[in-house]
Amino acid sequence: MNEFTPIIEQWYEAHRRELPWRDTKDPYRIWVSEIILQQTQVKQGYDYYLRFIERFPDVQTLAEADEDEVLNYWQGLGYYSRARNMHAAAQSMNGTFPTTYEGVRALKGVGDYTAAAICSFAYGMPLAVVDGNVYRVLARYAGIDTPIDSTAGVKLFREMAEEFLDRQQPALYNQAIMDFGALQCTPGRPQCEACPLQDTCAAFREGRVEGLPVKQHKTQQTNRYFHYFLIRQGDHTYITKRTGKDIWKNLYELPLVETERPTTDDPTEVFSQLRSSIGTTAELDIRLLRQGVKHVLSHRIIWADFYEVRVPEDAALSLGDKYLKVSLKALDDYAFPVLVNNFLRKYL
């Protein structure tokens, strides 16, 4: 075995984080933790994991749940397709989690990394995991500047990960290298001066730590302009579920007018669209509550304005079937995007 592997494992034994999904061989619970942590830091995902497992302790419970409830328990984590895929995958299992790599890999929303993680942690299969932390550690240690998002890079790092893998203790090694990347060899301000790999790390020796790993593609972000309306009619308001191939699929939101550009100086067009969509001749009391709220997604930047619209209780609205009239007190029963949920929590 190379010197890299035992050093990483010794470091892990001294610095490992005590996490609930590490105290189990249950593939279901490991799967839930891995899906939560795909786009979420441990400190944020920890409490979500505990709540999710308490409500959905096994495959069957999750499979039998309503999707709206699953999304509600996921609310605030973002990347909601993860929750939808988990729910669909649970429904495909017939109550039993797969026990082969092929079976795990075939689950909706599970890729090579997640399948390897589940199978090594739950079943002790000698499979190397390669995630962002692993890419960073290996790129720096070996001084590799091949882009990690290139075909050649993916192949090279996969081969290196397999070479370093401790085949007798794959779970230990995989946990070790991921924790090492998360705590020691971090993206910014890595702790190189106290690193046990310092003597053999190519990036440290060559002064290239901050420049590795290399990515060849930068994410292009586009701006979108949302104008939300909290329609208050007595103790009730109106919400709608997002459908179609767009962000936040199957989450709820307030009535929305989207424009191609900001309308800070003249919201007349927005108000006109609102009045048309709710179909009333009643006098509306509209006031701006928040303006220019920035919400960053992976490929988009949302700029949101929030308005309150007070409508007489006896006014007739023609919102159509897509809108639900709900009690303000019942809003917690619905899953909203973080942007909308944060607004509702502040103002209600």
C-alpha positions as CSV (number, residue, x, y, z in Angstrom):
1,M,0.0,0.0,0.0
2,N,1.3,3.5,-0.8
3,E,2.2,5.9,2.0
4,F,-0.8,8.3,1.1
5,T,-3.4,5.8,2.2
6,P,-2.3,5.0,5.8
7,I,-1.5,8.7,6.5
8,I,-5.0,9.7,5.4
9,E,-6.6,6.9,7.5
10,Q,-4.5,7.8,10.6
11,W,-5.5,11.4,10.2
12,Y,-9.1,10.4,10.1
13,E,-8.9,8.3,13.2
14,A,-7.7,11.3,15.1
15,H,-10.0,13.9,13.5
16,R,-13.2,12.1,12.3
17,R,-16.5,13.8,12.8
18,E,-19.1,11.9,14.8
19,L,-22.1,11.8,12.4
20,P,-25.3,9.8,12.8
21,W,-25.0,8.2,9.3
22,R,-21.6,6.8,10.2
23,D,-23.0,4.7,13.1
24,T,-25.0,2.5,10.8
25,K,-24.7,-0.1,8.0
26,D,-28.3,0.6,7.0
27,P,-28.1,1.3,3.2
28,Y,-31.4,3.4,3.4
29,R,-30.0,5.8,6.0
30,I,-26.7,6.0,4.2
31,W,-28.5,6.8,1.0
32,V,-30.6,9.5,2.6
33,S,-27.4,11.1,4.0
34,E,-25.6,10.9,0.7
35,I,-28.4,12.5,-1.2
36,I,-28.7,15.3,1.3
37,L,-25.0,16.0,1.2
38,Q,-24.8,16.1,-2.6
39,Q,-25.3,19.8,-2.7
40,T,-25.3,20.6,1.1
41,Q,-22.6,21.1,3.7
42,V,-22.7,18.8,6.7
43,K,-23.4,21.5,9.2
44,Q,-26.6,22.4,7.3
45,G,-27.6,18.9,6.4
46,Y,-27.2,17.4,9.8
47,D,-30.6,18.6,11.3
48,Y,-32.4,17.9,8.0
49,Y,-31.1,14.3,8.1
50,L,-32.4,13.8,11.7
51,R,-35.8,15.2,10.9
52,F,-36.1,13.3,7.6
53,I,-35.2,10.0,9.2
54,E,-37.5,10.5,12.1
55,R,-40.4,11.0,9.8
56,F,-39.3,8.5,7.1
57,P,-37.3,5.8,9.0
58,D,-37.3,3.3,6.2
59,V,-37.9,2.7,2.5
60,Q,-41.6,1.8,2.9
61,T,-42.5,4.8,4.9
62,L,-40.9,7.1,2.3
63,A,-42.5,5.3,-0.6
64,E,-46.0,5.6,1.0
65,A,-45.7,9.3,1.8
66,D,-47.2,12.0,-0.3
67,E,-44.7,14.0,-2.5
68,D,-45.9,17.3,-1.0
69,E,-45.0,16.1,2.4
70,V,-41.6,14.8,1.3
71,L,-40.9,18.2,-0.3
72,N,-42.0,20.0,2.9
73,Y,-39.4,18.1,4.9
74,W,-36.8,19.0,2.3
75,Q,-37.8,22.7,2.3
76,G,-34.7,24.9,2.7
77,L,-32.2,22.4,1.3
78,G,-32.7,23.5,-2.3
79,Y,-32.1,21.3,-5.4
80,Y,-35.5,19.8,-4.8
81,S,-35.1,17.3,-7.7
82,R,-33.1,15.3,-5.1
83,A,-36.2,14.8,-2.9
84,R,-38.4,14.0,-5.9
85,N,-35.9,11.4,-7.2
86,M,-35.6,9.9,-3.7
87,H,-39.3,9.5,-3.4
88,A,-39.6,8.0,-6.9
89,A,-36.7,5.6,-6.1
90,A,-38.3,4.5,-2.8
91,Q,-41.5,3.7,-4.7
92,S,-39.5,1.5,-7.1
93,M,-37.9,-0.7,-4.4
94,N,-40.9,-2.7,-3.2
95,G,-39.9,-2.1,0.4
96,T,-36.3,-3.5,0.1
97,F,-33.1,-1.5,-0.6
98,P,-31.0,-3.0,-3.4
99,T,-28.0,-5.1,-2.3
100,T,-25.9,-5.0,-5.5
101,Y,-23.9,-2.1,-7.0
102,E,-25.9,-2.4,-10.2
103,G,-29.2,-2.2,-8.3
104,V,-28.1,0.8,-6.3
105,R,-26.7,2.6,-9.4
106,A,-30.0,2.0,-11.2
107,L,-32.0,4.0,-8.6
108,K,-33.3,7.4,-9.8
109,G,-31.0,10.2,-8.9
110,V,-28.0,7.9,-8.0
111,G,-24.8,8.4,-9.9
112,D,-21.4,6.6,-9.8
113,Y,-20.2,8.5,-6.7
114,T,-23.3,7.9,-4.6
115,A,-23.6,4.3,-5.6
116,A,-19.9,3.7,-4.7
117,A,-20.4,5.5,-1.3
118,I,-23.5,3.5,-0.4
119,C,-22.0,0.2,-1.4
120,S,-18.7,0.8,0.4
121,F,-20.2,2.1,3.6
122,A,-23.1,-0.3,3.9
123,Y,-21.8,-3.5,2.2
124,G,-18.0,-3.1,2.4
125,M,-17.6,-3.2,-1.4
126,P,-14.1,-2.1,-2.6
127,L,-15.3,0.9,-4.6
128,A,-13.5,4.2,-4.5
129,V,-15.6,7.4,-4.2
130,V,-14.7,10.5,-6.2
131,D,-16.4,13.7,-5.2
132,G,-15.3,17.3,-5.0
133,N,-13.3,16.8,-1.9
134,V,-11.5,13.8,-3.4
135,Y,-10.8,15.6,-6.7
136,R,-9.2,18.5,-4.7
137,V,-7.0,16.2,-2.4
138,L,-5.8,14.1,-5.3
139,A,-5.1,17.0,-7.6
140,R,-3.1,18.8,-5.0
141,Y,-1.2,15.8,-3.7
142,A,-0.1,14.7,-7.2
143,G,0.1,18.2,-8.7
144,I,-2.4,17.4,-11.5
145,D,-3.6,20.3,-13.6
146,T,-5.8,18.2,-16.0
147,P,-9.2,19.7,-15.6
148,I,-11.5,17.7,-13.4
149,D,-14.5,18.3,-15.6
150,S,-12.8,17.0,-18.8
151,T,-13.1,13.4,-20.1
152,A,-9.3,12.9,-19.6
153,G,-9.5,14.3,-16.1
154,V,-12.5,12.1,-15.0
155,K,-10.6,9.0,-16.2
156,L,-7.3,10.0,-14.6
157,F,-8.8,10.8,-11.2
158,R,-10.9,7.6,-11.2
159,E,-7.8,5.5,-11.9
160,M,-5.9,7.3,-9.1
161,A,-8.7,6.9,-6.6
162,E,-8.8,3.2,-7.3
163,E,-5.0,3.0,-6.9
164,F,-5.1,4.6,-3.5
165,L,-8.2,2.7,-2.3
166,D,-7.7,0.5,0.8
167,R,-9.5,-2.6,-0.5
168,Q,-9.5,-4.2,3.0
169,Q,-11.2,-1.2,4.6
170,P,-12.9,0.7,1.8
171,A,-15.4,2.4,4.1
172,L,-12.7,3.7,6.4
173,Y,-10.6,5.0,3.5
174,N,-13.5,6.7,1.6
175,Q,-14.7,8.4,4.8
176,A,-11.1,9.5,5.5
177,I,-10.3,11.1,2.2
178,M,-13.7,12.9,2.1
179,D,-13.2,14.3,5.6
180,F,-9.6,15.2,4.8
181,G,-10.8,17.3,1.9
182,A,-13.7,18.9,3.9
183,L,-11.6,19.7,7.0
184,Q,-7.9,19.8,6.2
185,C,-7.4,20.3,2.4
186,T,-10.2,22.8,2.1
187,P,-11.0,24.9,-1.1
188,G,-9.9,28.2,0.6
189,R,-7.3,28.5,3.3
190,P,-6.2,24.8,3.5
191,Q,-4.2,24.0,6.6
192,C,-1.0,23.1,4.8
193,E,1.3,24.0,7.7
194,A,-0.3,21.3,9.8
195,C,-0.9,18.8,7.0
196,P,0.5,15.2,7.5
197,L,1.0,15.0,3.7
198,Q,3.1,18.2,3.5
199,D,6.4,16.4,2.7
200,T,5.0,14.5,-0.3
201,C,2.4,16.9,-1.6
202,A,3.4,18.2,-5.0
203,A,1.2,21.3,-4.9
204,F,2.7,22.4,-1.6
205,R,6.2,21.8,-2.8
206,E,5.6,23.7,-6.0
207,G,3.5,26.5,-4.5
208,R,0.4,25.6,-6.5
209,V,-2.1,24.8,-3.8
210,E,-4.5,27.6,-4.5
211,G,-4.5,26.8,-8.3
212,L,-5.6,23.2,-8.0
213,P,-7.8,21.5,-8.9
214,V,-8.5,23.0,-12.4
215,K,-11.9,23.3,-14.0
216,Q,-12.2,24.1,-17.7
217,H,-15.9,25.3,-17.7
218,K,-17.3,28.2,-15.7
219,T,-21.0,28.2,-14.9
220,Q,-22.8,30.9,-16.8
221,Q,-25.5,32.6,-14.8
222,T,-28.5,34.5,-16.2
223,N,-30.7,37.1,-14.4
224,R,-34.5,36.6,-13.9
225,Y,-36.8,39.1,-12.4
226,F,-39.7,37.9,-10.2
227,H,-42.5,40.0,-8.7
228,Y,-44.4,38.1,-6.0
229,F,-47.7,39.2,-4.5
230,L,-48.9,38.2,-1.1
231,I,-52.7,38.5,-1.7
232,R,-54.4,39.0,1.7
233,Q,-58.2,38.5,1.7
234,G,-59.1,38.4,5.4
235,D,-57.2,35.5,7.0
236,H,-56.5,33.8,3.7
237,T,-54.1,34.1,0.9
238,Y,-53.4,32.4,-2.5
239,I,-50.6,30.1,-3.5
240,T,-49.9,28.0,-6.6
241,K,-47.8,24.9,-7.4
242,R,-44.9,25.3,-9.9
243,T,-45.1,22.7,-12.7
244,G,-43.3,22.2,-16.0
245,K,-39.6,22.1,-16.8
246,D,-38.4,25.0,-14.7
247,I,-36.8,25.6,-11.3
248,W,-38.6,24.6,-8.1
249,K,-40.8,22.0,-9.8
250,N,-43.8,20.9,-7.6
251,L,-43.0,23.6,-4.9
252,Y,-45.6,26.2,-4.0
253,E,-45.2,29.9,-4.4
254,L,-47.2,33.2,-4.3
255,P,-48.8,34.6,-7.4
256,L,-46.0,35.7,-9.6
257,V,-45.4,38.1,-12.5
258,E,-42.0,37.6,-14.2
259,T,-40.5,40.3,-16.4
260,E,-37.5,40.4,-18.7
261,R,-36.0,43.4,-16.9
262,P,-36.2,45.1,-13.5
263,T,-39.3,47.3,-13.0
264,T,-37.9,49.5,-10.2
265,D,-38.9,52.8,-11.7
266,D,-42.2,51.9,-13.2
267,P,-44.1,48.8,-11.9
268,T,-47.3,49.8,-13.8
269,E,-46.9,46.9,-16.2
270,V,-46.5,44.4,-13.3
271,F,-49.6,45.7,-11.5
272,S,-51.6,45.5,-14.8
273,Q,-50.6,41.9,-15.2
274,L,-51.5,41.1,-11.6
275,R,-55.0,42.7,-11.9
276,S,-55.6,40.8,-15.1
277,S,-54.5,37.5,-13.5
278,I,-56.7,37.8,-10.4
279,G,-59.7,39.0,-12.4
280,T,-61.3,41.6,-10.2
281,T,-62.6,45.1,-10.4
282,A,-62.3,45.7,-6.7
283,E,-60.0,48.4,-5.4
284,L,-56.6,46.9,-4.5
285,D,-54.3,48.2,-1.8
286,I,-50.8,47.4,-3.1
287,R,-47.7,48.1,-1.2
288,L,-44.0,47.2,-1.7
289,L,-42.6,45.1,1.2
290,R,-39.2,44.1,-0.2
291,Q,-37.3,45.0,-3.3
292,G,-34.4,43.6,-5.2
293,V,-33.9,40.5,-3.1
294,K,-31.1,38.5,-4.6
295,H,-31.3,34.7,-4.7
296,V,-28.4,32.8,-6.3
297,L,-29.0,29.4,-7.9
298,S,-26.4,27.4,-9.8
299,H,-27.3,28.8,-13.3
300,R,-29.5,31.7,-12.4
301,I,-29.7,34.8,-10.3
302,I,-33.2,35.7,-9.2
303,W,-34.0,39.3,-8.4
304,A,-37.3,39.4,-6.5
305,D,-39.7,42.1,-5.4
306,F,-42.4,41.3,-2.9
307,Y,-45.7,43.1,-2.6
308,E,-48.7,42.8,-0.3
309,V,-52.1,43.1,-1.9
310,R,-55.1,43.6,0.3
311,V,-58.4,42.6,-1.2
312,P,-61.8,43.1,0.4
313,E,-63.1,39.9,1.9
314,D,-66.3,40.1,-0.2
315,A,-64.4,40.7,-3.4
316,A,-64.9,38.0,-6.1
317,L,-61.6,36.8,-7.6
318,S,-61.2,34.8,-10.8
319,L,-57.8,33.2,-10.2
320,G,-58.6,29.9,-11.9
321,D,-57.9,26.3,-10.8
322,K,-54.2,26.7,-10.5
323,Y,-54.4,28.8,-7.3
324,L,-55.3,27.5,-3.9
325,K,-57.0,29.7,-1.3
326,V,-55.4,28.8,2.0
327,S,-55.4,30.1,5.6
328,L,-52.4,32.1,6.5
329,K,-52.0,29.7,9.5
330,A,-51.8,26.7,7.1
331,L,-48.9,27.9,5.0
332,D,-46.5,25.7,7.0
333,D,-48.1,22.7,5.5
334,Y,-46.8,23.6,2.0
335,A,-43.2,23.4,0.7
336,F,-41.9,26.7,-0.7
337,P,-38.6,27.7,-2.3
338,V,-36.2,29.2,0.2
339,L,-36.7,32.7,-1.4
340,V,-40.4,32.6,-0.8
341,N,-40.3,30.8,2.5
342,N,-37.8,33.3,4.0
343,F,-40.1,36.1,3.0
344,L,-43.2,34.5,4.5
345,R,-41.5,33.7,7.8
346,K,-40.4,37.3,8.1
347,Y,-43.7,39.0,7.3
348,L,-46.1,36.5,8.7
